[in-house]
């Protein structure tokens, strides 16, 4: 396999697709179905506009990336795996630790590996569907372009998972690939697999929160799959992480620009009531943080999980940056401290580390989320504003695991269901909050101009000017 990507084929790739005619035919047969899905459920009404998009030309550091204006249906989606020497690479954890990585799937692990790949693959088209209509209210051309870049890369991640399914799972894989195009985000009859990917993304504040919090879950899921003993999956996820970083950057800088605008308005007009001046107030932003963080936390699963333990023991899915963790990487007798909920009380307890794989990954995720929160708070502090954004307690507003039945405040205080119902409107976005944010969502398409509720970015994309025509009308 080469770092360089072959763009002379219908399906760009660096996996030598031309040498496997049966696989190539299967993927070429799936291609028009994917294009139909993209046109029907991808970005609405902008398929004929040229967009300033980036494309990888190779999977090494020098190959990232080529920029140019292209119509989205003509974007060259493809199959790109990071380089690897499978002959020298060893499994880093679980019962197979120290053995050579697998280039083919051991028969006993086909079922669980297929579930992992399908679940990851299902999130990719789901987020495109969730964000389908956002371009109609884009606050600037540069933001519209960023939305489209996220969308085409999520669609490429779908291709990445479909390749693994078709290359390694035969007829079952081909059927799963078809179903990835048949489920729909939010459809009561054919919903996406994970709950967060059936939520609506009705406005740009929600989009930035989604790309900050939910795509960050994607980072940790991909990073743990990049440790897999199944080398094609590991290499696929390793390259996907390169693209995922941009999505989180869009989220973090988007929220930062909303904060900057609110602070500018507060200082200019000497008021906390920024809504009068068309900005989004910081308390409302905090409510959105509370909602999106808690929904994204659920994506990691229950605190104690036999499935996660089995994936680890089997070598299918590791921990975040497994090689840097100082333990035996088999976890037969290792303890791990988690927070649990029983008798209306939150408490710490030690449990087997093998059964708490999900919670360890969630701990890493929470620390990472906090780093961005700290950067947002520095913006507020530098503006001289007395306000601090906080992450809610891990038990707040949870639907999965031991906290699903807990009534817990953002500060981690347990309460009765009656008190929760009474207080939750001050912690989560209300209908009035949603309506206000929605009222601000007016499309701005003049180059260099921005909606009232968001500040311009510090720099343009790929050294282009802020007023560059990122989407051509």
N, C-alpha and C positions, 0 to 999 in steps of 0.2 A: 504494500500500500504506500502511496506517495503523499507527501504533504501538499503537493500541487493538485489543484482541482481541475478536472477535465470538463470544460464548458462546451465541447463540440457535440455533446449528446443531448437528447431531449431532457434527460434527467442528469444534471451536473453531479459528479461524484468523484471521490478519490478511493473507491473500493473496487475498481476494475469491473464494473457492472457488465461490460461488454463480453466478459469471459463466461458469464452464466446466463445463457439465453433464456432459460426457463424463468429465472428470477426477473430478468429484464422485461420479458413479456408480461409478467404479472404486474410489475410496477407501471409499465406503460399502459396497461389496461386500467389501472387505478387512477392514472394521471387525469384523464378527462372528467372523471367523477369528482376528483378533488377540485378541479377548476370550476366545475358547476357549483360545488359547495361554496367555494370562495366567492363567486359572483353573486350567489343567492344570500350568503350569510356573512361574508366579509364586509369591509367598510362600505356603507351604503352610499350610492350616488357619485362616487369618486373614482370609479374604475378606469375612466378615460383620461384622468388628469395625470400629468407627468409629475412624479414625486422624487425628490432628491434623497435617494436611498443608498445604503451601503451594502456591499456584498463581499463575502470572503472570497479571496482568490487562492488561498492556501490555508492549511491549518496550523502553520507555524507562526511565530510572533510577527514576522515580517509580512505575512499575508493578510493582516487585518488592518484595513480593508479598502476595497475600491468604492468610490462614491460616484454616482451619476444619476441623471434624471431618467426615470423609466415609468411606464404605466404599470400599475400593480399586477394585472393579470399576466404581464410579460416578465415579471420578476423571476429570476432563475432559481427556483427552489431546488434543493438537491440534498445529497447524502454525504455528510462529511464526518469522518472519524479521526480523532487525534492519532498521531503516530504512536506506535508501541512495538516493542520487541517481545513478543509472547514467549519466545524460547528462553529468555532470561528472566522474565517477570515472574514473581512468586505471589501466591495468595497471602494476604497479610493478616487474616483473622479467622476465627471459627475452627471447626473440626478439620478443615483442609489446610490450615496455616502451614506455609512452607512449601506446599506443592506448586507445580506449574499452574499458571492460570489456564482456563479452558477456552479454546477457540470454538468448540462445539458444546452443546448443553448435555450434561449427564441426564440420562432418561428419568431418573427419580426426581429431578428438579424442574422438569419442563412445566408442570402445573403452576407452582409458585412463581417461577420466573415470568411466565406469561401474564399472570395477574399483576405483577409489578410493572411490567412494560405497558400493559393495557391501561392501568390506572394512571400512570404518568402520561401516556399518550392522549388520554381522554381530556386532560386539563388543557391541552394546547389549543384545540379548536374551540373549546368552551370559552376561553377568555376572549378569543376573537369575536365569538357570538355575543358575549356580554358587552363588548365595546363597539358594536356595529354602528350605532347611530351617533356616536360622539362627535364625529367630524362636523356635523351640522351645527354644533355650538362651540367649535374650536375657538379659544381666546386669541389665537394668532396663527400665522402660517407655520412658524417654527414648532408650535405645539401640535398642530395638525400633522406635520411631517413626523414628529416623534411618535405620535399615535400610530401612524401607518408603518413606521419602522418596527415598532413593537409587534404590530399585527403580522407583518410578513415573516418576522422571525419566529413568532409562536407557530405560524403555519409550517415553517421549516422544521421546527421541533416535532411537529406531527409527522412529517416525512421521515425524520430520524427514527421514530418509534415504529412506523409502518415498515420501514426497511428491515428492522430487526425481526418483526413479526413474520414477514414474508420470507426472509432469508433463512430463518431457523425453526419455524413452527408449521411449515407445510400448509395444508388446507385449513387447519385451525387458525393459523396466522392470517391467511387471506380473508377468512370470515370475520375475524376480529377487526381487520383493517376496514372492511366494509361498514361494520357497526360504528366505528369511530366517526364516520361521516353521517350516520343516521340518528345518533342521539343529539339532543338539542338542549342548550342551557335554559333552565327554567321550564321546560316542557313537562307538564304533569304526567304525561304518558310515556315519554322517552327522555327522562332527565339525564344530565351528566352524572357521573359516578359519585363525585365528592360534593358535599353540600355547598361549600363556598363558591363553587362554579355554577351554581344555579341561582345565586343572588344577582340582583340587577346592578348594573353600573350606570346609573341614570344621569350623572353629571361629572364634570371634570375634577371636582374635589374628590369624589369617589374613585375616579380613575387613578389619580395620583396616590391615594391611599392604597388602592389595590396593587399598583406597581411597587409601592414601597413595602407593604406588609405581605401581601399574598405572593408576589413574585419572589420575595425573600424566602418564604417557605419553599418555593421551587428551587432556590439556590441550595438549601440544605438537603432537600430530597435528592437533587441531582448529585450533590457532592457525596452523599452516602452511597448512591448507586455507582458513582465513579470509582468506588473502592471494590466493586464486585469482582468475584472470581471469574465471572463470564466476561472475557476480555472485550468482545465487541460492544457490550453494553457499557462497560467502564469507559472505553474510548469515545463512544458516542456522547455520553454525559459529560465527559471532560471538555469536549468542544462546545457543547450546549451551554456550559457555564460561562464561556467567553461572551456569548450573546446575552445571557441572562443578566450579566452585570450592567448592561446598558439599560435594561428595563427598570432595575432598582434605582439607577442614576436618574432616570426620567422622573420616578416617583419622589425621590428625596429632593431634587432640585425644584420640582413642581411645587411641593408643599413649602419649601423654603421661600420661593417667590411669592406665594400667597401670604406667608408670614411677613415678608419684607414689605409688601404692599399695605397690609394692615397696620404695621408699625409706622410706616411713612404717613399714612392718613391720621393715625392717632397723634403723631407729633405735629403734623401740619395744622390740624384743626383743634388741637388740645382737647380731645374727646376720646372716650372709650366707645362711643356709639358710631363705629365705622360703617354700619349698615346704611346710615343716612348718606354716606358718600360712595356707596356702591362697592364696598369691600366686604370681606368675610371676617367676622370677629373671631378672636382667639378662643373664647369659650366654645363656640360652635365647632371650631377646628378640633378642640379637645374631644368633643363628643364623637366626631368622626374617627379620631384615633382610637377611642375606646371600642367602637363598634368593629372596625376593620382589624385591629389587633386581636380581639377576642375570637372573631370568626376565623382568622388565619391560624390562631393557635390550635383550633380544633383539627386542622388538617394533619397534625402530627399523630393523631389517634389517641387511644387511651393511655393512661400513665403506665399501667402494667399490661403487657401484651405478649401472648404466647406466639402470635404470628411474627412479631418483630424479633423475638428471641430465636425462632426457627430460621428466619431469614439470615440472622447473624451467624448462627451455628453452621448453617449450610454454606455460608460464604457468599450468599446472594446480595446482601446489602450490609454495608459496614456502618461505621460512625463517621461523623464529620472529622476530616483530617486524621484518619485512623492511625497513620504512621507516627503522629506526634503525641499520641496518648501513652502515658507511662503505666501500662499494666501488661498482663500476659496475653491480651488480645483473644483470649478464649472465654474468660468471665465465668469459669466454673464455680469459683468460690468468692468472687468479688462482690462487695456490698455497694449500694448507691443510695444516697439520701434523696427522698422525694417528699413533696407536700401531698397529704391526703385529706379527705373530708369524711367524717363520720360523726353521728350524734350532734349534728349542727356545729361541728368544731373543725377548724383547720389545724393540722398538726404535722410535724416532721417525723418521718420514720425511715429506718434503713430497710431496704429490700434488696433482693438479688439483682445485681447490675444487669444480668442477662435478660431479665424480665422488664427492665426499665429503660430499654434502648430508646423508645420513643421520647421518654422524659428527658434523657440526656440530650437528645437532638433538640428538643424544645428549649432546654436551658441554654444551649449554644445560640439558638435563634433569638431568644429574649435579650441576651447580652449584645448581640449584633444590632437588634432594633434600637436598643438604648443608645448606642453610639451615634446613630443618626438623630435621635431625640436630643442628645447633648449638643449637636451642631445647630439644630433649630433653636434651642434655648440660648445659645451664644448670640444668634442673630437678635433675639428679643432683648437680651441683656445689653448688647452693644447699642441698641436703639434707645436704651434708658427706660424700657417698659418693665413694670413690676408684674410679671406673669411667667409661669413655668409650665410647660407641657410635660405630662407624666404618662408613663405606661400604666394601665390599670393592673391590678393584681391578677395573677395567672388564673385564679378561680372565678374572676368576674365574667358574667354573661357567657358561660360555656354550655355547649350542647353535647359534648363528647366526654367520656371518662367519668371519674368519680365526682367531678364538679357539676355534672349535668343537672343534678337536682339541688344544687347549692344556690342560695340567695346571698350573694356576697357583693359588697360595695367595691368601687375601684380602689379603695384604700385597704381592702382585705378584711372588712368587718362583716361578720355573718349576721343575718337578720331573718325575720319572718317573711313569708311570701307577701303578706299584706304590706309590710314596710317596703319591700322591693318594688311592688306595683306602684306604691306612692312616690318613691324616689327615683325610679329608673328614667322618667322623662328628663331629669336634670343631668343624667349621665350618658344617655344615648340620643342620637338625633331624633327630634320630634318631627311630626308632620309639618309643623310651621317652619322648622329649620330646613327641611327638604325643599319646601316651597320657596323659601327665600333664596337658597342656593340655586334652585332651578330658575328663578326669575333673573338671575345674573347671566345665565348661559345664553349669550348672544354671540353669534359668529362674527369674527373679525378676520378679514382676508386681505386687507391692505398691507403690503410688505412693511415691516418695521413698526406696525401698530399693535397694541395689546388691549385686551378687555380691562375694564375698570378694577377688577378684583385681583389682578396678578401683575407682578413687576416683570420687566424684561429680564432675560438671562444675562449673565455677565459677558458671555462670549457666544458667538454663533457656532454652527456645526461645521467641523472640518475646516476651521479658519475662515469660513465665509462670514460676511457681514450679517448683522442682526436683521437688516432689511433685504437680505437676499430672497429671491423668489423660490422658497423651499417647496411650494406646491404651485404648479403653473395652471392658471385659469384661462 
